[in-house]
Amino acid sequence: MERSKVAILGGGSWGTTTASVISRQCDTLLWARNSQIVAEINEQHTNQRYLDSATLNPKLSATTDIGHAVRDAQVVLIAVPSSHFREVLNSALANLPNSIPVISLSKGLEKGSRMRMTEIIQDVAPGRIPGVLTGPNLAREIVAGQAAASVLALEDYTAALSLQPLLNVGLFRVYTNEDVIGCELGGVLKNIIAIAVGMGDGLGAGDNTRAALITRGLAEMSRLGRALGGSAETFAGLAGMGDMIATCTSPQSRNRHVGIELAKGRAIQDIIDSMHMVAEGVKSAPTVIELAHEHGIELPISEDVYRVITGESNARGVYRGLLRVTAGAESEPG
């Protein structure tokens, strides 16, 4: 297959990892705002701020010029926090080729508009093919060469099938899915459940509690996801259950870390200020709760996370409440 030009927008852990992996078989150019990160990638083939001492593919190049990054690109992948997604896409728009796939690697919803990232792509860059790449993808493991699987969903499924071989590299396996909505929502909702699991872990809850939270959290994800147009099968796959397990159990998980710190009694702003990477679950929780209320969907775990994040309750109080909940049928909320 002839080498394609791929642009990756975002020099954080996941953007850099994806760029490094893809550069093994594509001409890949990574855009980042931070000139020091760009210089380090180009000269030392590392990004120590986000990936410690991991060695990146020496074929990977980086730039601070977003127009140069996307010009003549055949595919653009955007790996920035949801709060910056629209701004970055707007910055690239003047040089963004028409009719190419523009793929979100972000796992959040836009505050205010409540739009998914593919909806922002449609809004800001009409004439391109919106898509999402998501799944249980912990950057440090993938950049180290460990096996992982992801799922690719594009509005044009034929384009997804064409793009799949480009992203399948070594032990990084990419599956396709026609359910763009479900794939995006799985990546959003699992972050909130990971905060709940982190709170449990921080309070010394056991493996049984963790398993119960993950399972009931998956039920919440499926209820709201289906109401918003996703497919039930998607939430049982890599974008749903797979991503949920990785995010809720890994010490590398930012959202689980937030939950652990909340269990110590730390204020949410203090936790966020001490992190140099974004925990999307904190940003997404208010929007998810708004959507749930709008559709009449009960999300008891997510509601509790929201109450802790907003300071209405605390981790210990939430867990005392959960223990008193009366259990009904497994198919019911609760």
Contacts in CASP RR format, 6 or more apart in sequence:
PFRMAT RR
TARGET T0000
AUTHOR 0000-0000-0000
METHOD contacts of the structure
MODEL  1
MERSKVAILGGGSWGTTTASVISRQCDTLLWARNSQIVAEINEQHTNQRY
LDSATLNPKLSATTDIGHAVRDAQVVLIAVPSSHFREVLNSALANLPNSI
PVISLSKGLEKGSRMRMTEIIQDVAPGRIPGVLTGPNLAREIVAGQAAAS
VLALEDYTAALSLQPLLNVGLFRVYTNEDVIGCELGGVLKNIIAIAVGMG
DGLGAGDNTRAALITRGLAEMSRLGRALGGSAETFAGLAGMGDMIATCTS
PQSRNRHVGIELAKGRAIQDIIDSMHMVAEGVKSAPTVIELAHEHGIELP
ISEDVYRVITGESNARGVYRGLLRVTAGAESEPG
1 25 0 8 1.000
1 165 0 8 1.000
1 166 0 8 1.000
3 25 0 8 1.000
3 26 0 8 1.000
3 27 0 8 1.000
4 26 0 8 1.000
4 27 0 8 1.000
4 74 0 8 1.000
4 75 0 8 1.000
4 166 0 8 1.000
5 26 0 8 1.000
5 27 0 8 1.000
5 28 0 8 1.000
5 29 0 8 1.000
5 72 0 8 1.000
5 73 0 8 1.000
5 74 0 8 1.000
5 75 0 8 1.000
6 19 0 8 1.000
6 22 0 8 1.000
6 26 0 8 1.000
6 27 0 8 1.000
6 28 0 8 1.000
6 29 0 8 1.000
6 73 0 8 1.000
6 74 0 8 1.000
6 75 0 8 1.000
6 76 0 8 1.000
6 77 0 8 1.000
6 166 0 8 1.000
7 28 0 8 1.000
7 29 0 8 1.000
7 30 0 8 1.000
7 31 0 8 1.000
7 69 0 8 1.000
7 70 0 8 1.000
7 73 0 8 1.000
7 75 0 8 1.000
7 76 0 8 1.000
7 77 0 8 1.000
8 15 0 8 1.000
8 16 0 8 1.000
8 18 0 8 1.000
8 19 0 8 1.000
8 22 0 8 1.000
8 28 0 8 1.000
8 29 0 8 1.000
8 30 0 8 1.000
8 31 0 8 1.000
8 69 0 8 1.000
8 76 0 8 1.000
8 77 0 8 1.000
8 79 0 8 1.000
9 31 0 8 1.000
9 66 0 8 1.000
9 69 0 8 1.000
9 70 0 8 1.000
9 76 0 8 1.000
9 77 0 8 1.000
9 78 0 8 1.000
9 79 0 8 1.000
9 80 0 8 1.000
9 88 0 8 1.000
9 92 0 8 1.000
10 16 0 8 1.000
10 30 0 8 1.000
10 31 0 8 1.000
10 32 0 8 1.000
10 78 0 8 1.000
10 79 0 8 1.000
10 80 0 8 1.000
10 88 0 8 1.000
11 19 0 8 1.000
11 30 0 8 1.000
11 31 0 8 1.000
11 32 0 8 1.000
11 34 0 8 1.000
11 37 0 8 1.000
11 47 0 8 1.000
11 50 0 8 1.000
11 62 0 8 1.000
11 79 0 8 1.000
12 32 0 8 1.000
12 37 0 8 1.000
12 47 0 8 1.000
12 49 0 8 1.000
12 50 0 8 1.000
12 79 0 8 1.000
12 277 0 8 1.000
13 47 0 8 1.000
13 50 0 8 1.000
13 51 0 8 1.000
13 139 0 8 1.000
13 140 0 8 1.000
13 277 0 8 1.000
14 79 0 8 1.000
14 105 0 8 1.000
14 137 0 8 1.000
14 139 0 8 1.000
15 30 0 8 1.000
15 77 0 8 1.000
15 79 0 8 1.000
15 105 0 8 1.000
15 139 0 8 1.000
16 30 0 8 1.000
16 41 0 8 1.000
16 47 0 8 1.000
16 50 0 8 1.000
16 51 0 8 1.000
16 56 0 8 1.000
16 139 0 8 1.000
16 143 0 8 1.000
17 51 0 8 1.000
17 139 0 8 1.000
17 140 0 8 1.000
17 142 0 8 1.000
17 143 0 8 1.000
18 77 0 8 1.000
18 79 0 8 1.000
18 105 0 8 1.000
18 133 0 8 1.000
19 28 0 8 1.000
19 30 0 8 1.000
19 56 0 8 1.000
19 60 0 8 1.000
19 62 0 8 1.000
20 56 0 8 1.000
20 57 0 8 1.000
20 60 0 8 1.000
20 143 0 8 1.000
21 57 0 8 1.000
21 142 0 8 1.000
21 143 0 8 1.000
21 169 0 8 1.000
21 172 0 8 1.000
22 28 0 8 1.000
22 166 0 8 1.000
22 167 0 8 1.000
22 169 0 8 1.000
23 57 0 8 1.000
23 59 0 8 1.000
23 60 0 8 1.000
24 57 0 8 1.000
24 59 0 8 1.000
24 169 0 8 1.000
24 170 0 8 1.000
25 166 0 8 1.000
25 169 0 8 1.000
26 166 0 8 1.000
28 59 0 8 1.000
28 60 0 8 1.000
28 61 0 8 1.000
29 61 0 8 1.000
29 62 0 8 1.000
29 63 0 8 1.000
29 68 0 8 1.000
29 69 0 8 1.000
29 73 0 8 1.000
30 38 0 8 1.000
30 41 0 8 1.000
30 60 0 8 1.000
30 61 0 8 1.000
30 62 0 8 1.000
30 63 0 8 1.000
30 69 0 8 1.000
31 62 0 8 1.000
31 63 0 8 1.000
31 64 0 8 1.000
31 65 0 8 1.000
31 66 0 8 1.000
31 67 0 8 1.000
31 69 0 8 1.000
31 70 0 8 1.000
31 92 0 8 1.000
32 38 0 8 1.000
32 41 0 8 1.000
32 62 0 8 1.000
32 64 0 8 1.000
33 64 0 8 1.000
34 49 0 8 1.000
34 64 0 8 1.000
35 64 0 8 1.000
37 47 0 8 1.000
37 49 0 8 1.000
37 62 0 8 1.000
38 62 0 8 1.000
38 63 0 8 1.000
38 64 0 8 1.000
40 46 0 8 1.000
40 47 0 8 1.000
40 48 0 8 1.000
41 47 0 8 1.000
41 56 0 8 1.000
41 60 0 8 1.000
41 61 0 8 1.000
41 62 0 8 1.000
42 61 0 8 1.000
42 62 0 8 1.000
45 55 0 8 1.000
45 56 0 8 1.000
45 57 0 8 1.000
45 58 0 8 1.000
45 60 0 8 1.000
46 53 0 8 1.000
46 54 0 8 1.000
46 55 0 8 1.000
46 56 0 8 1.000
47 54 0 8 1.000
47 56 0 8 1.000
49 276 0 8 1.000
50 139 0 8 1.000
50 276 0 8 1.000
50 277 0 8 1.000
51 139 0 8 1.000
51 140 0 8 1.000
51 143 0 8 1.000
52 140 0 8 1.000
54 140 0 8 1.000
54 143 0 8 1.000
54 144 0 8 1.000
56 143 0 8 1.000
63 69 0 8 1.000
66 88 0 8 1.000
66 91 0 8 1.000
66 92 0 8 1.000
66 95 0 8 1.000
67 91 0 8 1.000
67 92 0 8 1.000
67 94 0 8 1.000
67 95 0 8 1.000
68 95 0 8 1.000
69 92 0 8 1.000
70 76 0 8 1.000
70 92 0 8 1.000
70 95 0 8 1.000
70 96 0 8 1.000
70 97 0 8 1.000
71 95 0 8 1.000
71 97 0 8 1.000
72 97 0 8 1.000
73 96 0 8 1.000
73 97 0 8 1.000
73 100 0 8 1.000
74 97 0 8 1.000
74 100 0 8 1.000
75 100 0 8 1.000
75 101 0 8 1.000
75 103 0 8 1.000
75 163 0 8 1.000
75 166 0 8 1.000
76 92 0 8 1.000
76 96 0 8 1.000
76 100 0 8 1.000
76 101 0 8 1.000
76 102 0 8 1.000
76 103 0 8 1.000
77 103 0 8 1.000
77 104 0 8 1.000
77 105 0 8 1.000
77 133 0 8 1.000
78 85 0 8 1.000
78 88 0 8 1.000
78 89 0 8 1.000
78 102 0 8 1.000
78 103 0 8 1.000
78 104 0 8 1.000
78 105 0 8 1.000
78 106 0 8 1.000
78 117 0 8 1.000
79 105 0 8 1.000
79 106 0 8 1.000
80 88 0 8 1.000
80 106 0 8 1.000
81 106 0 8 1.000
81 278 0 8 1.000
81 280 0 8 1.000
81 283 0 8 1.000
82 106 0 8 1.000
82 107 0 8 1.000
82 108 0 8 1.000
82 109 0 8 1.000
82 110 0 8 1.000
82 111 0 8 1.000
82 117 0 8 1.000
82 280 0 8 1.000
82 283 0 8 1.000
82 284 0 8 1.000
83 110 0 8 1.000
83 111 0 8 1.000
83 278 0 8 1.000
83 283 0 8 1.000
85 104 0 8 1.000
85 106 0 8 1.000
85 110 0 8 1.000
85 117 0 8 1.000
85 120 0 8 1.000
86 110 0 8 1.000
86 120 0 8 1.000
86 124 0 8 1.000
89 102 0 8 1.000
89 120 0 8 1.000
89 121 0 8 1.000
89 124 0 8 1.000
89 125 0 8 1.000
90 124 0 8 1.000
93 124 0 8 1.000
93 125 0 8 1.000
96 102 0 8 1.000
96 125 0 8 1.000
96 128 0 8 1.000
98 127 0 8 1.000
98 128 0 8 1.000
99 127 0 8 1.000
99 128 0 8 1.000
99 129 0 8 1.000
100 128 0 8 1.000
100 129 0 8 1.000
101 128 0 8 1.000
101 129 0 8 1.000
101 130 0 8 1.000
101 131 0 8 1.000
101 154 0 8 1.000
101 156 0 8 1.000
101 159 0 8 1.000
101 163 0 8 1.000
102 121 0 8 1.000
102 125 0 8 1.000
102 128 0 8 1.000
102 129 0 8 1.000
102 130 0 8 1.000
102 131 0 8 1.000
103 130 0 8 1.000
103 131 0 8 1.000
103 132 0 8 1.000
103 133 0 8 1.000
103 152 0 8 1.000
103 154 0 8 1.000
104 117 0 8 1.000
104 118 0 8 1.000
104 121 0 8 1.000
104 130 0 8 1.000
104 131 0 8 1.000
104 132 0 8 1.000
104 133 0 8 1.000
104 184 0 8 1.000
105 132 0 8 1.000
105 133 0 8 1.000
105 134 0 8 1.000
106 117 0 8 1.000
106 280 0 8 1.000
107 134 0 8 1.000
107 186 0 8 1.000
107 187 0 8 1.000
107 188 0 8 1.000
107 190 0 8 1.000
107 191 0 8 1.000
107 280 0 8 1.000
108 116 0 8 1.000
108 117 0 8 1.000
108 187 0 8 1.000
108 188 0 8 1.000
108 191 0 8 1.000
108 280 0 8 1.000
108 281 0 8 1.000
108 283 0 8 1.000
108 284 0 8 1.000
109 115 0 8 1.000
109 116 0 8 1.000
109 188 0 8 1.000
109 283 0 8 1.000
109 284 0 8 1.000
109 287 0 8 1.000
109 288 0 8 1.000
110 116 0 8 1.000
110 117 0 8 1.000
110 120 0 8 1.000
111 283 0 8 1.000
111 286 0 8 1.000
111 287 0 8 1.000
112 287 0 8 1.000
113 120 0 8 1.000
114 287 0 8 1.000
114 290 0 8 1.000
114 291 0 8 1.000
115 123 0 8 1.000
116 181 0 8 1.000
116 184 0 8 1.000
116 185 0 8 1.000
116 188 0 8 1.000
117 132 0 8 1.000
117 184 0 8 1.000
118 130 0 8 1.000
118 131 0 8 1.000
118 132 0 8 1.000
118 155 0 8 1.000
118 180 0 8 1.000
118 184 0 8 1.000
119 130 0 8 1.000
121 128 0 8 1.000
121 130 0 8 1.000
121 131 0 8 1.000
122 130 0 8 1.000
122 155 0 8 1.000
129 154 0 8 1.000
129 155 0 8 1.000
129 156 0 8 1.000
129 159 0 8 1.000
130 154 0 8 1.000
130 155 0 8 1.000
130 180 0 8 1.000
131 152 0 8 1.000
131 153 0 8 1.000
131 154 0 8 1.000
131 155 0 8 1.000
131 160 0 8 1.000
131 180 0 8 1.000
132 152 0 8 1.000
132 153 0 8 1.000
132 154 0 8 1.000
132 180 0 8 1.000
132 183 0 8 1.000
132 184 0 8 1.000
133 150 0 8 1.000
133 151 0 8 1.000
133 152 0 8 1.000
133 167 0 8 1.000
133 174 0 8 1.000
134 150 0 8 1.000
134 151 0 8 1.000
134 153 0 8 1.000
134 183 0 8 1.000
134 184 0 8 1.000
134 186 0 8 1.000
134 187 0 8 1.000
134 238 0 8 1.000
134 239 0 8 1.000
134 243 0 8 1.000
135 149 0 8 1.000
135 150 0 8 1.000
135 151 0 8 1.000
135 187 0 8 1.000
135 238 0 8 1.000
135 239 0 8 1.000
135 240 0 8 1.000
135 242 0 8 1.000
135 243 0 8 1.000
135 246 0 8 1.000
136 148 0 8 1.000
136 149 0 8 1.000
136 238 0 8 1.000
136 242 0 8 1.000
136 243 0 8 1.000
136 245 0 8 1.000
136 246 0 8 1.000
136 247 0 8 1.000
137 148 0 8 1.000
137 150 0 8 1.000
137 243 0 8 1.000
137 246 0 8 1.000
138 148 0 8 1.000
138 246 0 8 1.000
138 250 0 8 1.000
138 252 0 8 1.000
138 253 0 8 1.000
139 252 0 8 1.000
140 252 0 8 1.000
141 148 0 8 1.000
141 252 0 8 1.000
142 148 0 8 1.000
142 172 0 8 1.000
145 171 0 8 1.000
146 171 0 8 1.000
147 171 0 8 1.000
147 172 0 8 1.000
147 173 0 8 1.000
148 171 0 8 1.000
148 172 0 8 1.000
148 173 0 8 1.000
149 172 0 8 1.000
149 173 0 8 1.000
149 174 0 8 1.000
149 175 0 8 1.000
149 238 0 8 1.000
150 167 0 8 1.000
150 172 0 8 1.000
150 173 0 8 1.000
150 174 0 8 1.000
150 175 0 8 1.000
150 238 0 8 1.000
151 174 0 8 1.000
151 175 0 8 1.000
151 176 0 8 1.000
151 177 0 8 1.000
151 183 0 8 1.000
151 237 0 8 1.000
151 238 0 8 1.000
151 239 0 8 1.000
152 160 0 8 1.000
152 163 0 8 1.000
152 164 0 8 1.000
152 167 0 8 1.000
152 174 0 8 1.000
152 175 0 8 1.000
152 176 0 8 1.000
152 177 0 8 1.000
153 160 0 8 1.000
153 176 0 8 1.000
153 177 0 8 1.000
153 178 0 8 1.000
153 179 0 8 1.000
153 180 0 8 1.000
153 182 0 8 1.000
153 183 0 8 1.000
153 184 0 8 1.000
153 239 0 8 1.000
154 160 0 8 1.000
154 163 0 8 1.000
154 180 0 8 1.000
155 180 0 8 1.000
157 176 0 8 1.000
157 178 0 8 1.000
160 176 0 8 1.000
160 178 0 8 1.000
161 176 0 8 1.000
164 174 0 8 1.000
164 175 0 8 1.000
164 176 0 8 1.000
167 174 0 8 1.000
168 174 0 8 1.000
175 238 0 8 1.000
177 183 0 8 1.000
177 234 0 8 1.000
177 239 0 8 1.000
179 230 0 8 1.000
179 231 0 8 1.000
179 233 0 8 1.000
179 234 0 8 1.000
181 225 0 8 1.000
181 228 0 8 1.000
181 229 0 8 1.000
181 230 0 8 1.000
182 225 0 8 1.000
182 228 0 8 1.000
182 229 0 8 1.000
182 230 0 8 1.000
182 231 0 8 1.000
182 234 0 8 1.000
182 235 0 8 1.000
182 239 0 8 1.000
183 234 0 8 1.000
183 239 0 8 1.000
185 221 0 8 1.000
185 224 0 8 1.000
185 225 0 8 1.000
185 228 0 8 1.000
185 230 0 8 1.000
186 221 0 8 1.000
186 225 0 8 1.000
186 234 0 8 1.000
186 235 0 8 1.000
186 239 0 8 1.000
186 240 0 8 1.000
186 243 0 8 1.000
186 244 0 8 1.000
187 239 0 8 1.000
187 240 0 8 1.000
187 243 0 8 1.000
188 280 0 8 1.000
188 281 0 8 1.000
188 284 0 8 1.000
188 288 0 8 1.000
189 220 0 8 1.000
189 221 0 8 1.000
189 224 0 8 1.000
189 225 0 8 1.000
189 284 0 8 1.000
189 288 0 8 1.000
189 302 0 8 1.000
190 221 0 8 1.000
190 240 0 8 1.000
190 243 0 8 1.000
190 244 0 8 1.000
190 247 0 8 1.000
190 248 0 8 1.000
191 247 0 8 1.000
191 255 0 8 1.000
191 279 0 8 1.000
191 280 0 8 1.000
191 281 0 8 1.000
191 284 0 8 1.000
192 255 0 8 1.000
192 281 0 8 1.000
192 284 0 8 1.000
192 285 0 8 1.000
192 288 0 8 1.000
192 301 0 8 1.000
192 302 0 8 1.000
192 305 0 8 1.000
192 306 0 8 1.000
193 213 0 8 1.000
193 214 0 8 1.000
193 217 0 8 1.000
193 218 0 8 1.000
193 220 0 8 1.000
193 221 0 8 1.000
193 244 0 8 1.000
193 247 0 8 1.000
193 248 0 8 1.000
193 301 0 8 1.000
193 302 0 8 1.000
193 305 0 8 1.000
194 244 0 8 1.000
194 247 0 8 1.000
194 248 0 8 1.000
194 253 0 8 1.000
194 255 0 8 1.000
194 256 0 8 1.000
194 259 0 8 1.000
194 281 0 8 1.000
195 255 0 8 1.000
195 256 0 8 1.000
195 258 0 8 1.000
195 259 0 8 1.000
195 262 0 8 1.000
195 279 0 8 1.000
195 281 0 8 1.000
195 282 0 8 1.000
195 285 0 8 1.000
195 305 0 8 1.000
195 308 0 8 1.000
195 309 0 8 1.000
196 213 0 8 1.000
196 217 0 8 1.000
196 259 0 8 1.000
196 301 0 8 1.000
196 302 0 8 1.000
196 304 0 8 1.000
196 305 0 8 1.000
197 210 0 8 1.000
197 213 0 8 1.000
197 214 0 8 1.000
197 248 0 8 1.000
197 249 0 8 1.000
197 256 0 8 1.000
197 259 0 8 1.000
198 248 0 8 1.000
198 255 0 8 1.000
198 256 0 8 1.000
198 257 0 8 1.000
198 258 0 8 1.000
198 259 0 8 1.000
198 260 0 8 1.000
198 262 0 8 1.000
198 263 0 8 1.000
199 259 0 8 1.000
199 260 0 8 1.000
199 262 0 8 1.000
199 263 0 8 1.000
199 305 0 8 1.000
199 308 0 8 1.000
199 315 0 8 1.000
199 318 0 8 1.000
199 319 0 8 1.000
200 206 0 8 1.000
200 209 0 8 1.000
200 210 0 8 1.000
200 213 0 8 1.000
200 259 0 8 1.000
200 263 0 8 1.000
200 315 0 8 1.000
200 319 0 8 1.000
201 210 0 8 1.000
201 256 0 8 1.000
201 259 0 8 1.000
201 260 0 8 1.000
201 263 0 8 1.000
202 259 0 8 1.000
202 260 0 8 1.000
202 263 0 8 1.000
202 264 0 8 1.000
202 315 0 8 1.000
203 263 0 8 1.000
203 315 0 8 1.000
203 316 0 8 1.000
203 319 0 8 1.000
205 319 0 8 1.000
210 248 0 8 1.000
210 249 0 8 1.000
213 248 0 8 1.000
213 301 0 8 1.000
214 244 0 8 1.000
214 245 0 8 1.000
214 248 0 8 1.000
216 301 0 8 1.000
216 334 0 8 1.000
217 244 0 8 1.000
217 301 0 8 1.000
217 302 0 8 1.000
218 235 0 8 1.000
218 240 0 8 1.000
218 241 0 8 1.000
218 244 0 8 1.000
219 330 0 8 1.000
219 333 0 8 1.000
220 299 0 8 1.000
220 300 0 8 1.000
220 301 0 8 1.000
220 302 0 8 1.000
220 333 0 8 1.000
221 235 0 8 1.000
221 240 0 8 1.000
221 244 0 8 1.000
222 232 0 8 1.000
222 235 0 8 1.000
223 297 0 8 1.000
223 298 0 8 1.000
223 299 0 8 1.000
223 333 0 8 1.000
224 288 0 8 1.000
224 291 0 8 1.000
224 292 0 8 1.000
224 295 0 8 1.000
224 297 0 8 1.000
224 299 0 8 1.000
225 235 0 8 1.000
226 232 0 8 1.000
227 295 0 8 1.000
227 296 0 8 1.000
227 297 0 8 1.000
228 291 0 8 1.000
228 295 0 8 1.000
234 240 0 8 1.000
235 241 0 8 1.000
246 253 0 8 1.000
247 253 0 8 1.000
247 255 0 8 1.000
247 256 0 8 1.000
248 256 0 8 1.000
249 256 0 8 1.000
250 256 0 8 1.000
254 275 0 8 1.000
254 277 0 8 1.000
254 278 0 8 1.000
254 279 0 8 1.000
254 280 0 8 1.000
255 279 0 8 1.000
255 280 0 8 1.000
255 281 0 8 1.000
255 282 0 8 1.000
257 275 0 8 1.000
257 279 0 8 1.000
258 268 0 8 1.000
258 271 0 8 1.000
258 272 0 8 1.000
258 275 0 8 1.000
258 279 0 8 1.000
258 281 0 8 1.000
258 282 0 8 1.000
259 315 0 8 1.000
261 271 0 8 1.000
262 268 0 8 1.000
262 271 0 8 1.000
262 308 0 8 1.000
262 309 0 8 1.000
262 314 0 8 1.000
262 315 0 8 1.000
263 315 0 8 1.000
263 316 0 8 1.000
265 314 0 8 1.000
265 315 0 8 1.000
268 282 0 8 1.000
268 308 0 8 1.000
268 309 0 8 1.000
268 311 0 8 1.000
272 279 0 8 1.000
272 282 0 8 1.000
282 309 0 8 1.000
285 302 0 8 1.000
285 305 0 8 1.000
285 306 0 8 1.000
285 309 0 8 1.000
286 306 0 8 1.000
286 309 0 8 1.000
286 310 0 8 1.000
288 299 0 8 1.000
288 302 0 8 1.000
288 306 0 8 1.000
289 299 0 8 1.000
289 302 0 8 1.000
289 303 0 8 1.000
289 306 0 8 1.000
291 297 0 8 1.000
292 298 0 8 1.000
292 299 0 8 1.000
292 302 0 8 1.000
292 303 0 8 1.000
297 333 0 8 1.000
298 333 0 8 1.000
298 334 0 8 1.000
299 333 0 8 1.000
300 322 0 8 1.000
300 325 0 8 1.000
300 333 0 8 1.000
300 334 0 8 1.000
301 322 0 8 1.000
304 313 0 8 1.000
304 318 0 8 1.000
304 321 0 8 1.000
304 322 0 8 1.000
305 318 0 8 1.000
307 313 0 8 1.000
307 318 0 8 1.000
308 314 0 8 1.000
308 315 0 8 1.000
308 318 0 8 1.000
325 334 0 8 1.000
327 334 0 8 1.000
328 334 0 8 1.000
END
